[in-house]
Structures are given as structure tokens and as C-alpha cells.
Amino acid sequence: MFLVTKIVHVSNSQVVAVKNAIKYSCYHECCDCFLPKAVDEFFSKQEGQKLDMKALQQEKAALKKLENVKKDHEKRVGGLQKAQVESSC
């Protein structure tokens, strides 16, 4: 952004109005630069959180399946041990 100045004789109210216009212009130019970046960052973080939650849910599901397999294995081993004891008697 380039600022070109010109010296002219104006009243104080006109100077204030010009300063406010410049501040407004600079503010909106900064917002135009900042807002898309902020929106991108927000949605990137949101997408990252969704992926983290999905990974966590998959991990919990895998642990639950593993626990069920362990229980089933113990149940089968117990049944085989019981059958072995009964057949040896």
C-alpha cells in the first residue's frame, strides 16, 4: 500500500474526516488479508479435530474388538481344559 500526500489548506474537521477515512481503509485492507487466513485456520483446526476424533473412535473400536477376542480365547481355553479333565477321568 502506498500513501501519497498532498499539502493543502483544509479545516480541522476535514483533516479528522480524512484521517478517519484512512484508518477505515487500512482497517478493511488488513481485515481482507487477515480474515481469509483466520477462516482457513479455523476450518483446518476443525478438520484436524474431526480426524483426531475419528482416529480415537477407531482406536477404541479396535481395543474393544481385541478385548472381545481375548475373552473368547479365554472361554475356549477354559472349555478345552474342562473337556480334557472330563475325558481323563
FIVEX-805646 format. One record per residue: residue number from 1; x, y, z of N, C-alpha, C, CB in turn; residue in three letters. Coordinates in pm, whole numbers, plus 50000, padded with zeros to 5 digits. Glycine has a CB too. Layout:
% FIVEX-805646
+-----+-------+-------+-------+-------+-------+-------+-------+-------+-------+-------+-------+-------+------+
:  nr :  n.c1 :  n.c2 :  n.c3 : ca.c1 : ca.c2 : ca.c3 :  c.c1 :  c.c2 :  c.c3 : cb.c1 : cb.c2 : cb.c3 : rest :
+-----+-------+-------+-------+-------+-------+-------+-------+-------+-------+-------+-------+-------+------+
: NUM :     X :     Y :     Z :     X :     Y :     Z :     X :     Y :     Z :     X :     Y :     Z :  ALA :
...
+-----+-------+-------+-------+-------+-------+-------+-------+-------+-------+-------+-------+-------+------+
This chain:
% FIVEX-805646
+-----+-------+-------+-------+-------+-------+-------+-------+-------+-------+-------+-------+-------+------+
:  nr :  n.c1 :  n.c2 :  n.c3 : ca.c1 : ca.c2 : ca.c3 :  c.c1 :  c.c2 :  c.c3 : cb.c1 : cb.c2 : cb.c3 : rest :
+-----+-------+-------+-------+-------+-------+-------+-------+-------+-------+-------+-------+-------+------+
:   1 : 50086 : 49883 : 50000 : 50000 : 50000 : 50000 : 50091 : 50123 : 50000 : 49902 : 50000 : 50123 :  MET :
:   2 : 50066 : 50213 : 49910 : 50140 : 50338 : 49901 : 50051 : 50451 : 49946 : 50192 : 50362 : 49758 :  PHE :
:   3 : 50110 : 50545 : 50016 : 50035 : 50660 : 50065 : 50093 : 50784 : 49998 : 50042 : 50670 : 50221 :  LEU :
:   4 : 50011 : 50852 : 49923 : 50052 : 50974 : 49855 : 49991 : 51091 : 49931 : 50010 : 50975 : 49703 :  VAL :
:   5 : 50072 : 51185 : 49967 : 50020 : 51301 : 50041 : 50032 : 51426 : 49956 : 50096 : 51320 : 50174 :  THR :
:   6 : 49941 : 51515 : 49981 : 49940 : 51644 : 49911 : 49909 : 51750 : 50016 : 49834 : 51646 : 49791 :  LYS :
:   7 : 49987 : 51850 : 50021 : 49966 : 51956 : 50120 : 49864 : 52055 : 50065 : 50101 : 52027 : 50156 :  ILE :
:   8 : 49756 : 52067 : 50139 : 49652 : 52164 : 50104 : 49603 : 52230 : 50231 : 49533 : 52095 : 50027 :  VAL :
:   9 : 49540 : 52343 : 50216 : 49484 : 52412 : 50332 : 49341 : 52363 : 50352 : 49489 : 52568 : 50314 :  HIS :
:  10 : 49320 : 52298 : 50466 : 49187 : 52246 : 50498 : 49155 : 52277 : 50643 : 49178 : 52094 : 50470 :  VAL :
:  11 : 49030 : 52264 : 50677 : 48990 : 52288 : 50816 : 49019 : 52163 : 50899 : 48838 : 52326 : 50826 :  SER :
:  12 : 49014 : 52180 : 51032 : 49041 : 52068 : 51123 : 48940 : 51955 : 51105 : 49039 : 52116 : 51267 :  ASN :
:  13 : 48814 : 51989 : 51081 : 48713 : 51884 : 51064 : 48740 : 51801 : 50938 : 48573 : 51946 : 51057 :  SER :
:  14 : 48792 : 51865 : 50835 : 48825 : 51792 : 50713 : 48945 : 51699 : 50737 : 48855 : 51889 : 50598 :  GLN :
:  15 : 49042 : 51746 : 50816 : 49159 : 51664 : 50849 : 49115 : 51541 : 50926 : 49263 : 51746 : 50930 :  VAL :
:  16 : 49027 : 51559 : 51023 : 48977 : 51447 : 51102 : 48904 : 51349 : 51012 : 48884 : 51496 : 51214 :  VAL :
:  17 : 48822 : 51399 : 50920 : 48747 : 51313 : 50830 : 48842 : 51233 : 50741 : 48650 : 51396 : 50744 :  ALA :
:  18 : 48946 : 51294 : 50692 : 49044 : 51224 : 50608 : 49118 : 51119 : 50690 : 49145 : 51324 : 50546 :  VAL :
:  19 : 49159 : 51154 : 50812 : 49228 : 51057 : 50897 : 49138 : 50936 : 50926 : 49272 : 51123 : 51029 :  LYS :
:  20 : 49012 : 50962 : 50954 : 48919 : 50852 : 50980 : 48901 : 50765 : 50856 : 48784 : 50906 : 51026 :  ASN :
:  21 : 48894 : 50828 : 50740 : 48881 : 50753 : 50615 : 49003 : 50666 : 50591 : 48859 : 50849 : 50497 :  ALA :
:  22 : 49121 : 50720 : 50621 : 49244 : 50641 : 50604 : 49246 : 50525 : 50701 : 49370 : 50730 : 50624 :  ILE :
:  23 : 49210 : 50550 : 50828 : 49204 : 50441 : 50928 : 49106 : 50334 : 50883 : 49164 : 50496 : 51067 :  LYS :
:  24 : 48990 : 50375 : 50836 : 48887 : 50281 : 50791 : 48939 : 50198 : 50675 : 48759 : 50356 : 50750 :  TYR :
:  25 : 49004 : 50264 : 50581 : 49059 : 50196 : 50465 : 49166 : 50095 : 50506 : 49116 : 50297 : 50366 :  SER :
:  26 : 49256 : 50136 : 50593 : 49361 : 50046 : 50640 : 49304 : 49929 : 50718 : 49462 : 50121 : 50726 :  CYS :
:  27 : 49205 : 49957 : 50800 : 49142 : 49851 : 50879 : 49081 : 49746 : 50787 : 49033 : 49909 : 50971 :  TYR :
:  28 : 49008 : 49788 : 50686 : 48944 : 49693 : 50597 : 49043 : 49619 : 50509 : 48843 : 49765 : 50510 :  HIS :
:  29 : 49152 : 49686 : 50472 : 49255 : 49616 : 50396 : 49320 : 49510 : 50482 : 49360 : 49715 : 50344 :  GLU :
:  30 : 49344 : 49541 : 50608 : 49402 : 49441 : 50699 : 49304 : 49326 : 50721 : 49439 : 49505 : 50833 :  CYS :
:  31 : 49177 : 49359 : 50737 : 49076 : 49255 : 50756 : 49067 : 49167 : 50633 : 48939 : 49318 : 50788 :  CYS :
:  32 : 49077 : 49228 : 50516 : 49072 : 49150 : 50393 : 49186 : 49050 : 50387 : 49075 : 49242 : 50271 :  ASP :
:  33 : 49302 : 49090 : 50443 : 49417 : 48998 : 50446 : 49403 : 48898 : 50559 : 49549 : 49077 : 50460 :  CYS :
:  34 : 49357 : 48942 : 50672 : 49354 : 48860 : 50792 : 49238 : 48761 : 50793 : 49348 : 48947 : 50914 :  PHE :
:  35 : 49121 : 48805 : 50751 : 49000 : 48722 : 50763 : 49011 : 48590 : 50689 : 48882 : 48798 : 50712 :  LEU :
:  36 : 49052 : 48587 : 50564 : 49062 : 48456 : 50497 : 49160 : 48362 : 50566 : 49104 : 48475 : 50352 :  PRO :
:  37 : 49271 : 48419 : 50616 : 49368 : 48335 : 50687 : 49307 : 48279 : 50815 : 49495 : 48415 : 50720 :  LYS :
:  38 : 49232 : 48362 : 50886 : 49168 : 48318 : 51010 : 49063 : 48210 : 50982 : 49104 : 48438 : 51083 :  ALA :
:  39 : 48987 : 48231 : 50877 : 48884 : 48132 : 50840 : 48950 : 48001 : 50800 : 48796 : 48185 : 50725 :  VAL :
:  40 : 49057 : 48008 : 50721 : 49129 : 47888 : 50681 : 49184 : 47814 : 50802 : 49243 : 47924 : 50586 :  ASP :
:  41 : 49242 : 47891 : 50894 : 49299 : 47830 : 51015 : 49189 : 47764 : 51099 : 49374 : 47935 : 51099 :  GLU :
:  42 : 49075 : 47832 : 51112 : 48964 : 47777 : 51190 : 48918 : 47644 : 51132 : 48848 : 47876 : 51194 :  PHE :
:  43 : 48893 : 47642 : 51001 : 48842 : 47519 : 50940 : 48948 : 47410 : 50934 : 48791 : 47548 : 50801 :  PHE :
:  44 : 49075 : 47448 : 50924 : 49182 : 47349 : 50928 : 49187 : 47282 : 51065 : 49317 : 47414 : 50895 :  SER :
:  45 : 49178 : 47364 : 51168 : 49178 : 47309 : 51304 : 49056 : 47222 : 51328 : 49184 : 47421 : 51408 :  LYS :
:  46 : 48941 : 47267 : 51278 : 48818 : 47190 : 51294 : 48830 : 47055 : 51223 : 48696 : 47269 : 51240 :  GLN :
:  47 : 48885 : 47056 : 51103 : 48904 : 46932 : 51027 : 49004 : 46842 : 51100 : 48954 : 46962 : 50884 :  GLU :
:  48 : 49109 : 46900 : 51155 : 49205 : 46824 : 51233 : 49143 : 46758 : 51355 : 49319 : 46913 : 51276 :  GLY :
:  49 : 49054 : 46832 : 51422 : 48985 : 46776 : 51538 : 48893 : 46662 : 51498 : 48905 : 46884 : 51610 :  GLN :
:  50 : 48826 : 46676 : 51383 : 48740 : 46568 : 51334 : 48823 : 46442 : 51306 : 48665 : 46612 : 51207 :  LYS :
:  51 : 48939 : 46461 : 51243 : 49025 : 46348 : 51212 : 49077 : 46283 : 51341 : 49142 : 46392 : 51124 :  LEU :
:  52 : 49113 : 46365 : 51439 : 49159 : 46313 : 51568 : 49049 : 46232 : 51636 : 49205 : 46427 : 51659 :  ASP :
:  53 : 48926 : 46285 : 51633 : 48813 : 46213 : 51694 : 48787 : 46081 : 51621 : 48686 : 46301 : 51693 :  MET :
:  54 : 48795 : 46082 : 51490 : 48773 : 45960 : 51412 : 48880 : 45857 : 51446 : 48774 : 45992 : 51260 :  LYS :
:  55 : 49005 : 45900 : 51455 : 49114 : 45809 : 51490 : 49094 : 45753 : 51631 : 49250 : 45882 : 51481 :  ALA :
:  56 : 49050 : 45837 : 51723 : 49025 : 45792 : 51860 : 48914 : 45689 : 51865 : 48990 : 45911 : 51950 :  LEU :
:  57 : 48806 : 45714 : 51789 : 48695 : 45618 : 51784 : 48740 : 45486 : 51723 : 48577 : 45676 : 51704 :  GLN :
:  58 : 48822 : 45492 : 51619 : 48873 : 45369 : 51558 : 48962 : 45293 : 51654 : 48950 : 45401 : 51430 :  GLN :
:  59 : 49042 : 45366 : 51731 : 49129 : 45302 : 51829 : 49046 : 45235 : 51938 : 49225 : 45404 : 51891 :  GLU :
:  60 : 48941 : 45303 : 51985 : 48853 : 45244 : 52087 : 48785 : 45119 : 52033 : 48748 : 45346 : 52133 :  LYS :
:  61 : 48739 : 45125 : 51908 : 48674 : 45009 : 51847 : 48771 : 44892 : 51836 : 48618 : 45045 : 51708 :  ALA :
:  62 : 48895 : 44920 : 51798 : 48996 : 44815 : 51786 : 49026 : 44753 : 51922 : 49125 : 44871 : 51723 :  ALA :
:  63 : 49037 : 44837 : 52025 : 49062 : 44785 : 52161 : 48945 : 44700 : 52211 : 49087 : 44902 : 52258 :  LEU :
:  64 : 48825 : 44742 : 52177 : 48706 : 44665 : 52216 : 48706 : 44529 : 52146 : 48576 : 44742 : 52182 :  LYS :
:  65 : 48739 : 44527 : 52017 : 48746 : 44400 : 51944 : 48854 : 44310 : 52003 : 48774 : 44426 : 51794 :  LYS :
:  66 : 48968 : 44368 : 52036 : 49077 : 44292 : 52096 : 49035 : 44231 : 52229 : 49201 : 44381 : 52115 :  LEU :
:  67 : 48966 : 44310 : 52310 : 48917 : 44261 : 52439 : 48817 : 44146 : 52419 : 48851 : 44375 : 52521 :  GLU :
:  68 : 48729 : 44160 : 52320 : 48633 : 44053 : 52291 : 48703 : 43926 : 52244 : 48533 : 44100 : 52185 :  ASN :
:  69 : 48808 : 43941 : 52164 : 48885 : 43824 : 52118 : 48953 : 43757 : 52236 : 48990 : 43866 : 52011 :  VAL :
:  70 : 49010 : 43837 : 52327 : 49075 : 43781 : 52447 : 48975 : 43702 : 52531 : 49138 : 43893 : 52531 :  LYS :
:  71 : 48857 : 43759 : 52552 : 48753 : 43691 : 52630 : 48711 : 43562 : 52563 : 48631 : 43783 : 52650 :  LYS :
:  72 : 48693 : 43567 : 52432 : 48654 : 43448 : 52358 : 48763 : 43341 : 52365 : 48625 : 43483 : 52211 :  ASP :
:  73 : 48888 : 43384 : 52355 : 49000 : 43291 : 52364 : 49005 : 43224 : 52502 : 49133 : 43364 : 52336 :  HIS :
:  74 : 48989 : 43305 : 52607 : 48988 : 43250 : 52743 : 48874 : 43151 : 52761 : 48978 : 43363 : 52847 :  GLU :
:  75 : 48759 : 43186 : 52705 : 48642 : 43098 : 52715 : 48668 : 42965 : 52644 : 48517 : 43167 : 52656 :  LYS :
:  76 : 48729 : 42971 : 52527 : 48760 : 42849 : 52452 : 48865 : 42765 : 52525 : 48809 : 42883 : 52311 :  ARG :
:  77 : 48970 : 42829 : 52578 : 49074 : 42757 : 52652 : 49012 : 42690 : 52774 : 49188 : 42854 : 52694 :  VAL :
:  78 : 48924 : 42766 : 52844 : 48857 : 42707 : 52961 : 48771 : 42588 : 52922 : 48770 : 42812 : 53031 :  GLY :
:  79 : 48700 : 42599 : 52811 : 48619 : 42486 : 52764 : 48703 : 42366 : 52727 : 48535 : 42527 : 52646 :  GLY :
:  80 : 48817 : 42388 : 52662 : 48907 : 42278 : 52625 : 48969 : 42213 : 52748 : 49018 : 42329 : 52532 :  LEU :
:  81 : 49007 : 42297 : 52848 : 49063 : 42241 : 52971 : 48959 : 42156 : 53044 : 49114 : 42354 : 53064 :  GLN :
:  82 : 48836 : 42203 : 53046 : 48728 : 42128 : 53111 : 48703 : 41998 : 53038 : 48599 : 42211 : 53115 :  LYS :
:  83 : 48702 : 42003 : 52907 : 48682 : 41881 : 52827 : 48796 : 41783 : 52847 : 48668 : 41915 : 52678 :  ALA :
:  84 : 48920 : 41833 : 52862 : 49036 : 41748 : 52883 : 49027 : 41680 : 53019 : 49166 : 41830 : 52872 :  GLN :
:  85 : 48986 : 41754 : 53122 : 48971 : 41699 : 53257 : 48864 : 41590 : 53257 : 48936 : 41810 : 53358 :  VAL :
:  86 : 48752 : 41615 : 53190 : 48641 : 41519 : 53186 : 48679 : 41394 : 53109 : 48518 : 41582 : 53123 :  GLU :
:  87 : 48758 : 41410 : 53003 : 48795 : 41293 : 52923 : 48902 : 41208 : 52992 : 48845 : 41337 : 52785 :  SER :
:  88 : 48979 : 41269 : 53080 : 49084 : 41194 : 53151 : 49029 : 41121 : 53271 : 49196 : 41288 : 53195 :  SER :
:  89 : 48912 : 41152 : 53316 : 48854 : 41085 : 53434 : 48794 : 40953 : 53402 : 48750 : 41169 : 53496 :  CYS :
+-----+-------+-------+-------+-------+-------+-------+-------+-------+-------+-------+-------+-------+------+
